Amino acid sequence: MTKIKIKQIKSGIGRPERQKRTLRALGFLKMNQTIEKEATPQIIGMVKKVAHLVTVENI
């Protein structure tokens, strides 16, 4: 599987609870944090739900 690098660029404050929980499930704890994940269909779907809060880069 390919890996993707995800970086949180916007805050979850003021966002719907569902988006906050998605950020937490991806593993984000604070702003500008970068996480590497396997590019599974589940992870890609989660990233699409919060695409306006994160940036994605293929590794």
Backbone bond lengths (Angstrom), bond angles and torsions (degrees), N, CA, C in turn:
res aa  C-N    CA-C-N  psi(-1)  N-CA   C-N-CA  omega(-1)  CA-C   N-CA-C  phi
1 M - - - 1.455 - - 1.527 110.05 -
2 T 1.304 114.43 150.31 1.453 118.61 176.29 1.521 109.53 -83.92
3 K 1.306 115.10 157.95 1.462 120.53 177.77 1.513 108.91 -107.92
4 I 1.321 115.62 152.25 1.457 121.44 174.66 1.518 108.87 -126.18
5 K 1.313 115.41 148.42 1.461 122.24 177.07 1.522 106.64 -107.20
6 I 1.328 117.24 122.63 1.458 123.29 -176.70 1.519 108.09 -115.80
7 K 1.346 117.37 131.59 1.448 122.04 179.11 1.524 109.03 -126.24
8 Q 1.323 116.20 129.68 1.467 120.68 177.40 1.522 108.57 -80.41
9 I 1.346 116.42 121.68 1.459 120.47 -177.17 1.524 112.74 -112.54
10 K 1.334 117.48 -14.24 1.459 121.18 177.74 1.515 109.01 -131.32
11 S 1.320 114.89 155.37 1.451 121.40 -176.36 1.527 111.69 -78.63
12 G 1.320 115.15 154.51 1.456 121.43 174.69 1.512 112.81 -88.80
13 I 1.331 116.89 -2.35 1.458 120.82 -179.82 1.521 109.28 -66.14
14 G 1.310 116.06 132.31 1.455 121.30 179.66 1.516 113.43 82.58
15 R 1.305 117.51 3.26 1.467 122.45 179.43 1.522 108.78 -94.66
16 P 1.327 117.13 159.86 1.470 119.76 176.06 1.526 111.65 -58.59
17 E 1.320 115.40 151.01 1.463 121.48 -177.47 1.528 111.49 -57.36
18 R 1.304 117.45 -33.91 1.466 121.01 -179.55 1.531 111.13 -63.21
19 Q 1.326 117.08 -40.34 1.461 120.62 178.63 1.523 110.90 -69.60
20 K 1.315 117.15 -37.80 1.467 120.60 177.40 1.525 110.35 -62.13
21 R 1.317 116.35 -42.21 1.462 120.48 -179.64 1.528 111.29 -68.39
22 T 1.321 116.78 -34.18 1.463 120.09 177.49 1.522 110.39 -65.73
23 L 1.345 117.13 -43.03 1.467 120.19 176.94 1.530 110.42 -59.80
24 R 1.321 116.47 -43.50 1.459 121.04 -179.72 1.536 110.80 -65.13
25 A 1.331 116.22 -40.14 1.466 120.31 -179.80 1.525 111.44 -66.56
26 L 1.326 116.94 -31.12 1.460 120.22 175.82 1.524 111.24 -71.70
27 G 1.334 117.00 -20.66 1.462 120.57 176.87 1.511 114.68 110.82
28 F 1.323 117.72 9.42 1.461 120.30 -179.15 1.521 110.97 -81.14
29 L 1.324 115.30 133.75 1.453 121.84 177.99 1.522 111.64 -116.63
30 K 1.338 117.99 -24.29 1.457 121.23 -177.61 1.524 110.09 -153.79
31 M 1.318 115.88 169.53 1.459 122.49 -178.65 1.528 111.26 -66.98
32 N 1.323 116.36 153.67 1.461 124.85 177.64 1.525 113.75 59.89
33 Q 1.306 116.76 18.94 1.453 121.28 176.89 1.526 108.81 -83.08
34 T 1.312 117.35 140.01 1.459 122.52 179.37 1.516 109.34 -114.25
35 I 1.331 115.08 135.31 1.458 121.64 -177.48 1.521 108.52 -131.18
36 E 1.327 116.80 140.47 1.461 121.68 174.51 1.514 108.42 -106.43
37 K 1.331 116.00 129.69 1.465 122.09 -179.39 1.520 109.30 -134.33
38 E 1.326 115.62 157.70 1.465 121.33 171.20 1.527 107.76 -71.02
39 A 1.309 117.36 143.72 1.460 122.23 -177.24 1.527 110.50 -85.78
40 T 1.332 116.56 65.91 1.459 121.26 176.61 1.525 109.16 -83.87
41 P 1.319 118.34 160.02 1.470 120.39 178.11 1.530 112.80 -57.74
42 Q 1.328 117.40 -33.36 1.457 120.77 -179.87 1.529 110.88 -67.40
43 I 1.319 116.80 -45.50 1.464 121.44 -179.56 1.527 110.21 -66.56
44 I 1.318 117.44 -42.23 1.466 120.84 179.63 1.521 110.47 -62.28
45 G 1.328 117.51 -39.41 1.461 121.11 176.88 1.512 112.37 -63.99
46 M 1.333 116.78 -40.04 1.463 120.77 178.56 1.524 110.30 -65.70
47 V 1.329 116.34 -40.99 1.467 120.84 179.88 1.524 110.24 -63.88
48 K 1.323 117.57 -39.30 1.465 120.56 179.41 1.527 111.77 -63.58
49 K 1.326 117.61 -33.22 1.467 121.27 179.62 1.518 112.52 -68.84
50 V 1.328 117.59 -26.60 1.469 121.33 179.96 1.528 110.58 -121.49
51 A 1.325 116.91 30.99 1.472 122.04 -176.00 1.525 112.18 -60.64
52 H 1.338 117.75 -27.21 1.455 121.34 -179.89 1.528 112.00 -78.28
53 L 1.331 117.74 -7.37 1.466 122.38 -179.54 1.521 113.30 -109.56
54 V 1.332 117.42 -11.29 1.459 121.22 -174.85 1.520 111.04 -133.42
55 T 1.336 115.49 163.98 1.466 121.69 168.93 1.526 107.06 -117.75
56 V 1.333 115.13 150.05 1.457 120.72 -176.35 1.527 109.01 -126.63
57 E 1.322 115.00 138.78 1.469 120.92 179.58 1.521 108.03 -138.37
58 N 1.325 117.09 131.65 1.463 121.10 176.29 1.527 109.35 -76.59
59 I 1.328 114.93 144.33 1.475 120.28 179.16 1.516 108.61 -106.68
